[in-house]
Amino acid sequence: MGDISYDKAAWLADLAVYARFMAEDNSQQISRLKYNLSQALRQDVTEKQRRYMTMYYVDGMSLQQISRAEGVNKSTVSRTMKRGRERLHRCLRYGAAALLEEDGPGRAAGKGR
């Protein structure tokens, strides 16, 4: 594996904080996250991004298989999915911040410290 970029490292750090927060009794948060994710997939990504991500993550197709099925270059599929993931990340990142604020400073304070 190669080096991890700054953007990737920041994303992984955000994900780690979010996962730590979600590790407790989190059935309400998981329900809210699932709802937010389904909303984000419907509203915040393009039809093409949603289609490619579904083919990749749900149907288990490779980038090469998607590119052949869609009649586009493999790099087009990769870039389109990357933009879709970035949109979802932004949406869910702000959603996670709202969850932390909603639970109040007493609950969020000191977590993971």
All heavy atoms as an XYZ file, in Angstrom:
901
protein
N       0.837     -1.191      0.000
C       0.000      0.000      0.000
C       0.872      1.241      0.000
O       1.954      1.243      0.545
C      -0.897      0.020      1.240
C      -1.993     -1.040      1.205
S      -3.151     -0.921      2.570
C      -3.855      0.680      2.280
N       0.350      2.319     -0.579
C       1.103      3.558     -0.636
C       0.812      4.438      0.571
O       0.176      4.024      1.533
N       1.313      5.647      0.485
C       1.084      6.601      1.554
C      -0.372      7.023      1.587
O      -1.066      7.018      0.577
C       1.951      7.854      1.331
C       3.432      7.534      1.464
O       3.764      6.573      2.182
O       4.240      8.253      0.852
N      -0.831      7.408      2.754
C      -2.192      7.911      2.909
C      -2.144      9.421      2.760
O      -1.359     10.098      3.413
C      -2.777      7.533      4.283
C      -2.913      6.017      4.392
C      -4.116      8.202      4.496
C      -3.432      5.536      5.724
N      -2.999      9.952      1.886
C      -3.032     11.392      1.664
C      -3.607     12.096      2.883
O      -4.259     11.482      3.733
C      -3.887     11.722      0.435
O      -5.250     11.461      0.714
N      -3.374     13.402      2.948
C      -3.907     14.196      4.055
C      -5.430     14.116      4.089
O      -6.029     13.950      5.139
C      -3.458     15.652      3.927
C      -4.091     16.545      4.963
C      -3.614     16.539      6.270
C      -5.178     17.353      4.651
C      -4.207     17.322      7.245
C      -5.772     18.145      5.617
C      -5.280     18.132      6.907
O      -5.875     18.901      7.868
N      -6.072     14.220      2.909
C      -7.536     14.157      2.852
C      -8.044     12.821      3.361
O      -9.012     12.761      4.106
C      -8.034     14.384      1.421
C      -7.846     15.811      0.964
O      -7.744     16.719      1.823
O      -7.792     16.028     -0.262
N      -7.382     11.752      2.970
C      -7.787     10.410      3.400
C      -7.575     10.264      4.910
O      -8.420      9.714      5.608
C      -6.982      9.368      2.644
C      -7.299      7.955      3.000
C      -8.437      7.436      2.192
C      -8.567      5.937      2.403
N      -9.620      5.363      1.637
N      -6.457     10.793      5.418
C      -6.180     10.707      6.850
C      -7.214     11.493      7.642
O      -7.697     11.032      8.683
C      -4.774     11.224      7.152
N      -7.590     12.672      7.158
C      -8.609     13.478      7.848
C      -9.940     12.750      7.835
O     -10.660     12.727      8.843
C      -8.733     14.843      7.182
N     -10.272     12.124      6.709
C     -11.532     11.386      6.611
C     -11.524     10.217      7.582
O     -12.506      9.958      8.275
C     -11.734     10.904      5.179
C     -13.041     10.208      4.978
C     -14.247     10.789      4.746
C     -13.277      8.799      4.997
N     -15.212      9.825      4.615
C     -14.646      8.589      4.769
C     -12.461      7.695      5.189
C     -15.217      7.325      4.726
C     -13.035      6.435      5.143
C     -14.398      6.267      4.914
N     -10.403      9.490      7.664
C     -10.309      8.360      8.583
C     -10.405      8.811     10.034
O     -11.026      8.137     10.857
C      -9.002      7.601      8.344
C      -8.922      6.810      7.042
C      -7.524      6.261      6.835
C      -9.957      5.700      7.010
N      -9.816      9.970     10.356
C      -9.905     10.496     11.715
C     -11.345     10.849     12.049
O     -11.832     10.535     13.143
C      -9.007     11.720     11.872
N     -12.046     11.497     11.115
C     -13.462     11.816     11.317
C     -14.265     10.541     11.532
O     -15.130     10.473     12.398
C     -14.042     12.575     10.120
C     -13.545     14.001     10.023
O     -13.048     14.525     11.039
O     -13.652     14.577      8.928
N     -13.978      9.527     10.729
C     -14.689      8.264     10.832
C     -14.417      7.600     12.183
O     -15.331      7.054     12.805
C     -14.272      7.336      9.695
C     -14.993      5.996      9.619
C     -16.493      6.197      9.429
C     -14.430      5.174      8.475
N     -13.186      7.681     12.667
C     -12.840      7.085     13.959
C     -13.595      7.770     15.096
O     -14.121      7.105     15.995
C     -11.337      7.171     14.195
N     -13.655      9.093     15.067
C     -14.390      9.835     16.097
C     -15.860      9.463     16.037
O     -16.495      9.193     17.060
C     -14.198     11.362     15.917
C     -15.156     12.150     16.797
C     -12.765     11.743     16.222
N     -16.397      9.428     14.842
C     -17.801      9.094     14.659
C     -18.082      7.667     15.143
O     -19.059      7.425     15.850
C     -18.172      9.258     13.182
C     -19.637      9.097     12.923
C     -20.541     10.085     13.288
C     -20.129      7.965     12.301
C     -21.886      9.944     13.055
C     -21.478      7.816     12.058
C     -22.356      8.809     12.437
O     -23.684      8.667     12.202
N     -17.213      6.720     14.808
C     -17.402      5.336     15.219
C     -17.341      5.200     16.732
O     -18.124      4.455     17.331
C     -16.352      4.447     14.561
N     -16.420      5.929     17.372
C     -16.312      5.883     18.827
C     -17.597      6.403     19.470
O     -18.108      5.834     20.419
C     -15.100      6.707     19.269
C     -14.524      6.270     20.569
C     -13.184      6.886     20.933
N     -12.910      8.203     20.437
C     -11.986      8.486     19.515
N     -11.269      7.536     18.982
N     -11.776      9.712     19.127
N     -18.122      7.485     18.929
C     -19.367      8.058     19.439
C     -20.517      7.071     19.260
O     -21.351      6.899     20.147
C     -19.679      9.375     18.726
C     -21.039      9.917     19.040
C     -21.291     10.506     20.262
C     -22.055      9.833     18.112
C     -22.544     11.002     20.565
C     -23.316     10.324     18.398
C     -23.563     10.909     19.631
N     -20.525      6.392     18.128
C     -21.636      5.507     17.801
C     -21.525      4.145     18.489
O     -22.453      3.351     18.432
C     -21.710      5.306     16.282
C     -22.003      6.578     15.501
S     -23.537      7.362     15.951
C     -24.701      6.232     15.213
N     -20.414      3.847     19.149
C     -20.182      2.529     19.719
C     -21.032      2.241     20.949
O     -21.213      1.086     21.317
C     -18.704      2.364     20.058
N     -21.548      3.250     21.593
C     -22.367      3.037     22.780
C     -23.752      2.568     22.365
O     -23.982      2.221     21.225
C     -22.432      4.337     23.574
C     -21.081      4.764     24.090
C     -21.134      6.081     24.830
O     -22.233      6.630     24.987
O     -20.079      6.533     25.248
N     -24.689      2.544     23.297
C     -26.067      2.192     22.961
C     -26.546      3.198     21.928
O     -26.786      4.354     22.236
C     -26.943      2.230     24.209
C     -28.386      1.883     23.891
O     -28.630      1.228     22.866
O     -29.268      2.264     24.668
N     -26.649      2.743     20.728
C     -26.797      3.685     19.638
C     -27.931      3.361     18.676
O     -27.871      3.747     17.516
C     -25.488      3.773     18.873
C     -25.033      2.427     18.384
O     -25.763      1.451     18.468
N     -23.817      2.358     17.872
N     -28.940      2.680     19.135
C     -30.003      2.288     18.215
C     -30.699      3.501     17.608
O     -31.012      3.503     16.415
C     -31.016      1.381     18.910
O     -31.552      2.020     20.055
N     -30.905      4.552     18.405
C     -31.533      5.754     17.858
C     -30.616      6.436     16.851
O     -31.070      6.869     15.784
C     -31.876      6.744     18.962
C     -33.057      6.314     19.807
C     -33.391      7.350     20.863
O     -32.497      8.006     21.398
N     -34.666      7.494     21.153
N     -29.335      6.522     17.177
C     -28.394      7.151     16.272
C     -28.258      6.353     14.974
O     -28.165      6.937     13.899
C     -27.015      7.325     16.926
C     -26.978      8.362     18.004
C     -27.347      7.800     19.375
O     -27.721      6.643     19.511
N     -27.240      8.625     20.395
N     -28.248      5.023     15.078
C     -28.153      4.197     13.877
C     -29.383      4.393     13.005
O     -29.272      4.533     11.790
C     -27.946      2.711     14.239
C     -26.532      2.509     14.784
C     -28.192      1.808     13.030
C     -26.254      1.119     15.292
N     -30.537      4.444     13.616
C     -31.761      4.689     12.843
C     -31.697      6.038     12.150
O     -32.052      6.163     10.973
C     -32.985      4.644     13.752
O     -33.178      3.356     14.255
N     -31.231      7.044     12.882
C     -31.109      8.383     12.312
C     -30.075      8.404     11.181
O     -30.290      9.020     10.139
C     -30.720      9.377     13.402
C     -31.076     10.803     13.063
C     -30.883     11.757     14.233
N     -31.472     11.237     15.451
C     -30.937     11.390     16.662
N     -29.833     12.059     16.821
N     -31.524     10.884     17.720
N     -28.961      7.698     11.390
C     -27.923      7.628     10.366
C     -28.441      6.932      9.107
O     -28.205      7.401      7.997
C     -26.693      6.902     10.897
C     -25.557      6.708      9.909
C     -25.010      8.052      9.431
C     -24.454      5.878     10.527
N     -29.159      5.822      9.287
C     -29.719      5.121      8.128
C     -30.682      6.024      7.368
O     -30.671      6.060      6.135
C     -30.434      3.843      8.569
C     -29.498      2.737      8.956
C     -30.266      1.512      9.393
C     -29.354      0.389      9.816
N     -30.110     -0.788     10.264
N     -31.508      6.735      8.110
C     -32.439      7.657      7.470
C     -31.674      8.749      6.718
O     -31.966      9.046      5.557
C     -33.372      8.283      8.511
C     -34.269      9.335      7.927
C     -35.391      8.979      7.196
C     -33.979     10.686      8.092
C     -36.217      9.954      6.643
C     -34.788     11.662      7.544
C     -35.907     11.284      6.822
O     -36.711     12.252      6.277
N     -30.674      9.348      7.388
C     -29.888     10.409      6.751
C     -29.140      9.891      5.530
O     -29.044     10.593      4.523
C     -28.911     11.031      7.751
C     -29.611     11.869      8.793
O     -30.757     12.261      8.624
N     -28.938     12.119      9.895
N     -28.615      8.677      5.620
C     -27.903      8.108      4.484
C     -28.851      7.893      3.308
O     -28.535      8.236      2.170
C     -27.231      6.794      4.863
C     -26.460      6.072      3.759
C     -25.366      6.966      3.186
C     -25.870      4.783      4.290
N     -30.039      7.357      3.580
C     -30.987      7.141      2.483
C     -31.426      8.471      1.882
O     -31.559      8.599      0.664
C     -32.191      6.319      2.944
O     -32.971      7.037      3.861
N     -31.612      9.484      2.738
C     -31.957     10.816      2.227
C     -30.816     11.385      1.389
O     -31.042     11.963      0.332
C     -32.274     11.772      3.380
C     -33.567     11.484      4.093
C     -34.761     11.679      3.192
O     -35.327     10.725      2.688
N     -35.141     12.904      2.958
N     -29.595     11.245      1.884
C     -28.431     11.771      1.163
C     -28.277     11.072     -0.184
O     -27.970     11.710     -1.183
C     -27.167     11.600      2.005
N     -28.501      9.757     -0.202
C     -28.398      9.034     -1.467
C     -29.453      9.502     -2.460
O     -29.213      9.540     -3.660
C     -28.529      7.526     -1.233
C     -27.277      6.839     -0.720
C     -27.591      5.419     -0.276
C     -26.187      6.839     -1.779
N     -30.621      9.859     -1.957
C     -31.690     10.334     -2.849
C     -31.486     11.776     -3.281
O     -31.801     12.142     -4.398
C     -33.049     10.205     -2.160
C     -33.621      8.826     -2.263
C     -35.073      8.792     -1.817
N     -35.207      7.667     -0.911
C     -35.376      7.755      0.399
N     -35.492      8.907      0.977
N     -35.452      6.681      1.131
N     -30.975     12.613     -2.372
C     -30.974     14.047     -2.620
C     -29.606     14.650     -2.927
O     -29.529     15.653     -3.625
C     -31.561     14.783     -1.410
C     -32.992     14.428     -1.133
C     -33.512     15.060      0.151
O     -32.810     15.817      0.804
N     -34.730     14.751      0.510
N     -28.538     14.081     -2.392
C     -27.238     14.744     -2.443
C     -26.260     14.167     -3.453
O     -25.198     14.743     -3.658
C     -26.593     14.766     -1.059
C     -27.379     15.613     -0.083
O     -28.029     16.569     -0.521
O     -27.351     15.307      1.117
N     -26.573     13.033     -4.033
C     -25.708     12.499     -5.077
C     -26.499     12.456     -6.382
O     -27.729     12.390     -6.369
C     -25.141     11.095     -4.733
C     -24.290     11.128     -3.487
C     -26.243     10.077     -4.590
N     -25.781     12.470     -7.479
C     -26.450     12.430     -8.773
C     -26.942     11.006     -9.052
O     -26.500     10.038     -8.411
C     -25.497     12.858     -9.903
O     -24.464     11.875    -10.038
C     -24.901     14.234     -9.644
N     -27.822     10.897    -10.006
C     -28.341      9.579    -10.399
C     -27.195      8.656    -10.823
O     -27.149      7.487    -10.446
C     -29.352      9.728    -11.534
C     -29.827      8.414    -12.112
C     -30.507      7.505    -11.105
O     -31.206      8.014    -10.211
O     -30.331      6.268    -11.206
N     -26.249      9.191    -11.591
C     -25.123      8.385    -12.058
C     -24.259      7.935    -10.882
O     -23.854      6.774    -10.814
C     -24.274      9.181    -13.047
C     -23.198      8.346    -13.718
C     -22.333      9.175    -14.646
C     -23.155      9.663    -15.818
N     -22.322     10.368    -16.816
N     -23.985      8.825     -9.924
C     -23.192      8.466     -8.753
C     -23.901      7.368     -7.955
O     -23.282      6.385     -7.546
C     -22.949      9.691     -7.870
C     -22.020     10.700     -8.486
C     -22.039     12.043     -7.780
O     -22.962     12.359     -7.024
N     -21.030     12.859     -8.040
N     -25.193      7.530     -7.755
C     -25.983      6.543     -7.008
C     -25.961      5.196     -7.739
O     -25.767      4.151     -7.115
C     -27.412      7.060     -6.840
C     -28.318      6.159     -6.067
C     -29.695      6.754     -5.750
N     -30.295      7.537     -6.804
C     -30.333      8.886     -6.815
N     -29.793      9.578     -5.833
N     -30.902      9.539     -7.803
N     -26.133      5.215     -9.049
C     -26.148      3.978     -9.833
C     -24.792      3.268     -9.742
O     -24.739      2.063     -9.472
C     -26.505      4.284    -11.282
C     -26.677      3.051    -12.143
C     -27.233      3.346    -13.527
N     -26.349      4.208    -14.318
C     -26.654      5.451    -14.689
N     -27.814      5.983    -14.343
N     -25.799      6.163    -15.403
N     -23.702      3.994     -9.931
C     -22.372      3.381     -9.875
C     -22.078      2.835     -8.469
O     -21.547      1.739     -8.326
C     -21.284      4.386    -10.256
C     -21.250      4.783    -11.710
C     -22.159      4.295    -12.652
C     -20.298      5.683    -12.166
C     -22.108      4.688    -13.980
C     -20.240      6.065    -13.497
C     -21.149      5.574    -14.395
O     -21.091      5.956    -15.706
N     -22.423      3.605     -7.432
C     -22.162      3.138     -6.064
C     -23.007      1.916     -5.731
O     -22.540      1.001     -5.050
C     -22.380      4.260     -5.060
C     -21.266      5.297     -5.098
S     -21.304      6.473     -3.733
C     -22.664      7.512     -4.225
N     -24.231      1.874     -6.222
C     -25.083      0.701     -6.002
C     -24.501     -0.518     -6.695
O     -24.443     -1.612     -6.115
C     -26.518      0.969     -6.500
O     -27.061      2.075     -5.780
C     -27.410     -0.242     -6.306
N     -24.060     -0.331     -7.920
C     -23.461     -1.443     -8.653
C     -22.212     -1.956     -7.939
O     -21.972     -3.169     -7.869
C     -23.114     -1.002    -10.082
C     -24.341     -0.697    -10.930
S     -23.930      0.113    -12.486
C     -23.692     -1.329    -13.512
N     -21.438     -1.046     -7.387
C     -20.180     -1.420     -6.735
C     -20.417     -2.013     -5.344
O     -19.954     -3.115     -5.037
C     -19.275     -0.188     -6.650
C     -17.892     -0.476     -6.123
C     -16.911     -1.014     -6.947
C     -17.566     -0.201     -4.803
C     -15.638     -1.278     -6.467
C     -16.297     -0.463     -4.315
C     -15.336     -0.994     -5.143
O     -14.080     -1.256     -4.670
N     -21.132     -1.270     -4.489
C     -21.271     -1.679     -3.087
C     -22.376     -2.695     -2.845
O     -22.257     -3.542     -1.956
C     -21.497     -0.454     -2.199
C     -20.289      0.438     -2.112
C     -20.271      1.675     -2.722
C     -19.147      0.029     -1.431
C     -19.159      2.496     -2.652
C     -18.023      0.834     -1.358
C     -18.041      2.073     -1.969
O     -16.936      2.878     -1.904
N     -23.454     -2.625     -3.594
C     -24.574     -3.539     -3.360
C     -24.460     -4.775     -4.243
O     -24.598     -5.905     -3.764
C     -25.926     -2.823     -3.600
C     -27.094     -3.784     -3.449
C     -26.075     -1.643     -2.639
N     -24.213     -4.547     -5.528
C     -24.165     -5.662     -6.470
C     -22.800     -6.338     -6.523
O     -22.659     -7.398     -7.127
C     -24.547     -5.182     -7.876
C     -25.962     -4.610     -7.913
O     -26.789     -4.980     -7.044
O     -26.234     -3.782     -8.802
N     -21.785     -5.710     -5.930
C     -20.454     -6.313     -5.867
C     -19.696     -6.314     -7.186
O     -18.795     -7.129     -7.380
N     -20.059     -5.401     -8.076
C     -19.370     -5.324     -9.361
C     -18.045     -4.580     -9.220
O     -17.922     -3.687     -8.384
C     -20.255     -4.614    -10.391
C     -21.534     -5.367    -10.731
S     -22.651     -4.439    -11.797
C     -21.741     -4.485    -13.349
N     -17.071     -4.960    -10.042
C     -15.790     -4.249    -10.048
C     -15.929     -2.982    -10.892
O     -16.893     -2.833    -11.655
C     -14.699     -5.146    -10.642
O     -14.911     -5.318    -12.035
N     -14.945     -2.084    -10.768
C     -14.954     -0.874    -11.584
C     -14.941     -1.232    -13.068
O     -15.627     -0.597    -13.879
C     -13.769      0.017    -11.238
C     -13.741      0.594     -9.820
C     -12.486      1.439     -9.617
C     -14.980      1.397     -9.535
N     -14.169     -2.245    -13.423
C     -14.089     -2.686    -14.816
C     -15.445     -3.189    -15.302
O     -15.882     -2.865    -16.414
C     -13.027     -3.782    -14.971
C     -12.765     -4.177    -16.402
C     -12.121     -3.051    -17.198
O     -11.266     -2.340    -16.700
N     -12.550     -2.886    -18.426
N     -16.131     -3.972    -14.482
C     -17.451     -4.480    -14.860
C     -18.450     -3.342    -15.031
O     -19.256     -3.355    -15.965
C     -17.955     -5.475    -13.812
C     -17.187     -6.777    -13.780
C     -17.556     -7.620    -12.576
O     -17.780     -7.118    -11.483
N     -17.611     -8.939    -12.791
N     -18.402     -2.371    -14.133
C     -19.302     -1.220    -14.240
C     -19.011     -0.442    -15.507
O     -19.933     -0.047    -16.232
C     -19.192     -0.317    -12.995
C     -19.643     -1.073    -11.741
C     -20.023      0.958    -13.168
C     -19.312     -0.378    -10.431
N     -17.720     -0.229    -15.777
C     -17.360      0.554    -16.963
C     -17.851     -0.134    -18.240
O     -18.347      0.521    -19.155
C     -15.853      0.814    -17.022
O     -15.144     -0.366    -17.303
N     -17.748     -1.456    -18.296
C     -18.249     -2.187    -19.467
C     -19.767     -2.106    -19.560
O     -20.321     -1.874    -20.640
C     -17.810     -3.647    -19.422
C     -16.411     -3.855    -19.958
C     -16.104     -5.314    -19.988
N     -15.986     -5.714    -18.583
C     -15.175     -6.637    -18.117
N     -14.444     -7.327    -18.926
N     -15.091     -6.898    -16.857
N     -20.442     -2.280    -18.425
C     -21.911     -2.250    -18.419
C     -22.451     -0.874    -18.807
O     -23.482     -0.768    -19.474
C     -22.444     -2.644    -17.034
N     -21.740      0.169    -18.399
C     -22.196      1.533    -18.659
C     -21.615      2.126    -19.944
O     -22.024      3.207    -20.366
C     -21.827      2.438    -17.478
C     -22.567      2.089    -16.184
C     -24.042      2.405    -16.259
O     -24.413      3.510    -16.714
O     -24.853      1.538    -15.865
N     -20.633      1.445    -20.532
C     -20.030      1.929    -21.770
C     -19.179      3.177    -21.581
O     -19.128      4.040    -22.448
N     -18.512      3.250    -20.425
C     -17.639      4.393    -20.134
C     -16.276      3.868    -19.699
O     -16.117      2.686    -19.394
C     -18.235      5.318    -19.039
C     -19.534      5.939    -19.497
C     -18.428      4.566    -17.730
N     -15.306      4.769    -19.622
C     -13.963      4.426    -19.186
C     -13.969      4.107    -17.688
O     -14.717      4.695    -16.921
C     -13.031      5.608    -19.478
C     -11.582      5.223    -19.360
O     -11.125      4.830    -18.296
N     -10.861      5.349    -20.463
N     -13.109      3.181    -17.288
C     -12.990      2.802    -15.877
C     -12.664      4.013    -15.001
O     -13.186      4.148    -13.887
C     -11.909      1.734    -15.736
C     -11.671      1.247    -14.341
C     -10.578      0.188    -14.337
C     -10.070     -0.071    -12.942
N      -8.941     -1.003    -12.955
N     -11.819      4.919    -15.496
C     -11.464      6.106    -14.701
C     -12.674      7.022    -14.511
O     -12.787      7.697    -13.487
C     -10.300      6.866    -15.334
O     -10.668      7.390    -16.588
N     -13.592      7.034    -15.460
C     -14.817      7.823    -15.319
C     -15.656      7.270    -14.170
O     -16.183      8.023    -13.348
C     -15.628      7.802    -16.626
O     -14.827      8.354    -17.667
C     -16.923      8.579    -16.494
N     -15.768      5.960    -14.103
C     -16.509      5.312    -13.012
C     -15.854      5.656    -11.681
O     -16.524      6.055    -10.716
C     -16.570      3.781    -13.207
C     -17.201      3.103    -11.998
C     -17.325      3.430    -14.474
N     -14.534      5.539    -11.623
C     -13.800      5.814    -10.387
C     -13.992      7.262     -9.923
O     -14.280      7.514     -8.754
C     -12.313      5.522    -10.610
O     -11.576      5.809     -9.449
N     -13.843      8.204    -10.831
C     -14.006      9.624    -10.477
C     -15.438      9.929    -10.060
O     -15.667     10.670     -9.104
C     -13.609     10.522    -11.649
C     -12.123     10.668    -11.846
C     -11.781     11.778    -12.851
N     -12.574     11.717    -14.064
C     -12.246     11.044    -15.159
N     -11.131     10.342    -15.194
N     -13.026     11.062    -16.233
N     -16.399      9.357    -10.762
C     -17.805      9.598    -10.436
C     -18.127      9.069     -9.042
O     -18.794      9.738     -8.246
C     -18.717      8.937    -11.493
O     -18.393      9.478    -12.779
C     -20.180      9.173    -11.182
N     -17.639      7.878     -8.738
C     -17.871      7.304     -7.406
C     -17.160      8.129     -6.335
O     -17.708      8.341     -5.251
C     -17.407      5.854     -7.366
C     -18.345      4.930     -8.109
S     -17.837      3.202     -8.073
C     -17.625      2.905     -6.338
N     -15.962      8.593     -6.629
C     -15.231      9.403     -5.660
C     -16.004     10.677     -5.325
O     -16.151     11.036     -4.158
C     -13.836      9.765     -6.187
C     -13.040     10.595     -5.211
C     -11.677     10.955     -5.752
C     -10.956     11.796     -4.706
N      -9.748     12.394     -5.228
N     -16.531     11.342     -6.344
C     -17.321     12.556     -6.095
C     -18.573     12.232     -5.284
O     -18.957     12.989     -4.387
C     -17.676     13.234     -7.413
C     -16.494     13.945     -8.059
C     -16.926     14.821     -9.223
N     -17.577     14.075    -10.281
C     -16.968     13.556    -11.341
N     -15.660     13.706    -11.494
N     -17.649     12.899    -12.256
N     -19.205     11.112     -5.569
C     -20.384     10.704     -4.807
C     -20.055     10.422     -3.351
O     -20.783     10.843     -2.444
N     -18.953      9.714     -3.112
C     -18.536      9.435     -1.728
C     -18.207     10.730     -0.991
O     -18.523     10.876      0.194
C     -17.330      8.495     -1.717
C     -17.695      7.058     -1.994
C     -16.528      6.110     -1.734
N     -15.323      6.466     -2.477
C     -14.995      5.957     -3.656
N     -15.769      5.076     -4.238
N     -13.876      6.318     -4.241
N     -17.565     11.665     -1.685
C     -17.240     12.951     -1.054
C     -18.514     13.704     -0.667
O     -18.583     14.293      0.411
C     -16.372     13.794     -1.989
C     -14.957     13.282     -2.109
C     -14.158     13.939     -3.219
O     -14.746     14.670     -4.056
O     -12.938     13.713     -3.259
N     -19.505     13.669     -1.533
C     -20.778     14.322     -1.211
C     -21.428     13.672      0.002
O     -21.929     14.350      0.899
C     -21.740     14.241     -2.391
C     -21.448     15.215     -3.487
C     -22.490     15.082     -4.560
N     -22.293     16.084     -5.587
C     -23.255     16.533     -6.364
N     -24.485     16.058     -6.238
N     -23.010     17.434     -7.263
N     -21.440     12.339      0.021
C     -22.017     11.630      1.160
C     -21.232     11.919      2.438
O     -21.822     12.108      3.508
C     -22.043     10.124      0.896
C     -23.064      9.645     -0.116
C     -22.889      8.157     -0.368
C     -24.479      9.955      0.334
N     -19.923     11.945      2.323
C     -19.087     12.219      3.490
C     -19.409     13.586      4.078
O     -19.580     13.735      5.285
C     -17.604     12.133      3.114
C     -16.700     12.481      4.243
N     -15.977     13.641      4.268
C     -16.427     11.836      5.394
C     -15.290     13.692      5.398
N     -15.537     12.610      6.086
N     -19.506     14.599      3.212
C     -19.834     15.945      3.701
C     -21.188     15.949      4.392
O     -21.348     16.497      5.476
C     -19.835     16.951      2.554
C     -18.474     17.460      2.177
C     -18.553     18.660      1.238
N     -19.368     18.414      0.067
C     -18.917     17.922     -1.084
N     -17.637     17.617     -1.214
N     -19.724     17.737     -2.104
N     -22.149     15.319      3.771
C     -23.495     15.274      4.328
C     -23.509     14.566      5.682
O     -24.057     15.077      6.652
C     -24.426     14.557      3.356
S     -26.106     14.379      3.950
N     -22.888     13.400      5.758
C     -22.892     12.627      6.994
C     -22.001     13.264      8.048
O     -22.289     13.167      9.242
C     -22.475     11.186      6.723
C     -23.449     10.420      5.837
C     -22.898      9.039      5.518
C     -24.819     10.323      6.479
N     -20.949     13.939      7.633
C     -20.078     14.611      8.590
C     -20.841     15.710      9.324
O     -20.780     15.830     10.531
C     -18.862     15.196      7.880
C     -17.889     15.847      8.815
C     -16.686     16.333      8.063
N     -15.717     16.882      8.973
C     -14.620     17.468      8.607
N     -14.330     17.569      7.327
N     -13.787     17.944      9.480
N     -21.577     16.502      8.569
C     -22.376     17.549      9.203
C     -23.507     16.947     10.012
O     -23.890     17.477     11.048
C     -22.880     18.551      8.166
C     -21.748     19.340      7.559
C     -21.529     19.326      6.190
C     -20.870     20.056      8.354
C     -20.467     20.020      5.632
C     -19.807     20.748      7.805
C     -19.622     20.733      6.441
O     -18.577     21.407      5.896
N     -24.034     15.820      9.571
C     -25.060     15.130     10.344
C     -24.511     14.623     11.665
O     -25.182     14.661     12.689
N     -23.260     14.142     11.669
C     -22.636     13.666     12.902
C     -22.423     14.825     13.871
O     -22.635     14.682     15.072
C     -21.300     12.986     12.603
N     -22.035     15.979     13.356
C     -21.864     17.153     14.214
C     -23.197     17.530     14.856
O     -23.251     17.864     16.035
C     -21.309     18.320     13.407
N     -24.271     17.430     14.097
C     -25.595     17.743     14.642
C     -25.978     16.748     15.730
O     -26.577     17.126     16.737
C     -26.638     17.751     13.529
N     -25.619     15.469     15.547
C     -25.905     14.480     16.581
C     -25.166     14.808     17.871
O     -25.721     14.694     18.967
C     -25.485     13.080     16.118
C     -26.391     12.367     15.138
C     -25.765     11.049     14.714
C     -27.756     12.126     15.740
N     -23.899     15.200     17.756
C     -23.115     15.539     18.942
C     -23.722     16.740     19.656
O     -23.828     16.759     20.879
C     -21.665     15.819     18.567
C     -20.848     14.604     18.145
C     -19.497     15.033     17.609
C     -20.685     13.641     19.306
N     -24.131     17.753     18.900
C     -24.732     18.933     19.507
C     -26.075     18.593     20.144
O     -26.404     19.074     21.209
C     -24.924     20.025     18.453
C     -23.620     20.615     17.976
C     -23.803     21.548     16.787
O     -24.963     21.857     16.440
O     -22.786     21.954     16.222
N     -26.840     17.733     19.511
C     -28.161     17.369     19.999
C     -28.083     16.662     21.339
O     -28.928     16.831     22.189
C     -28.825     16.453     18.970
C     -30.231     16.061     19.325
C     -30.844     15.226     18.230
O     -30.969     15.720     17.111
O     -31.184     14.067     18.520
N     -27.051     15.831     21.518
C     -26.911     15.099     22.762
C     -26.367     15.967     23.892
O     -26.304     15.534     25.027
C     -26.008     13.891     22.568
C     -26.719     12.800     21.773
O     -27.959     12.774     21.797
O     -26.040     12.005     21.120
N     -25.941     17.171     23.570
C     -25.514     18.104     24.595
C     -24.058     17.977     24.947
O     -23.432     16.947     24.722
N     -23.489     19.026     25.541
C     -22.058     19.037     25.837
C     -21.657     18.024     26.884
O     -20.568     17.488     26.839
C     -21.809     20.472     26.310
C     -23.145     21.009     26.705
C     -24.159     20.249     25.892
N     -22.519     17.696     27.815
C     -22.160     16.730     28.849
C     -21.935     15.349     28.279
O     -21.065     14.619     28.679
N     -22.746     14.994     27.319
C     -22.617     13.669     26.724
C     -21.424     13.603     25.780
O     -20.707     12.612     25.757
C     -23.894     13.339     25.966
C     -23.716     12.129     25.116
C     -24.803     11.204     25.215
N     -24.330     10.081     24.393
C     -24.997      9.052     24.117
N     -26.168      8.931     24.586
N     -24.522      8.102     23.383
N     -21.222     14.639     24.968
C     -20.148     14.607     23.972
C     -18.785     14.903     24.608
O     -17.767     14.464     24.131
C     -20.419     15.632     22.866
N     -18.768     15.641     25.694
C     -17.498     16.029     26.317
C     -16.781     14.817     26.885
O     -17.390     13.953     27.492
C     -17.750     17.057     27.419
N     -15.488     14.792     26.658
C     -14.660     13.752     27.258
C     -14.671     12.439     26.519
O     -14.024     11.498     26.928
N     -15.455     12.293     25.474
C     -15.477     11.042     24.730
C     -14.148     10.838     24.019
O     -13.689     11.712     23.323
C     -16.613     11.040     23.693
C     -17.970     11.067     24.316
C     -18.272      9.768     24.995
C     -19.633      9.797     25.637
N     -19.794      8.853     26.656
N     -13.565      9.703     24.226
C     -12.322      9.366     23.536
C     -11.123     10.154     24.031
O     -10.131     10.241     23.362
N     -11.211     10.753     25.189
C     -10.070     11.527     25.708
C      -9.472     10.860     26.896
O     -10.020     10.181     27.621
C     -10.526     12.923     26.088
C     -10.919     13.669     24.838
C     -11.428     15.024     25.214
N     -12.191     15.472     24.079
C     -12.192     16.676     23.607
N     -11.494     17.590     24.142
N     -12.890     17.018     22.594
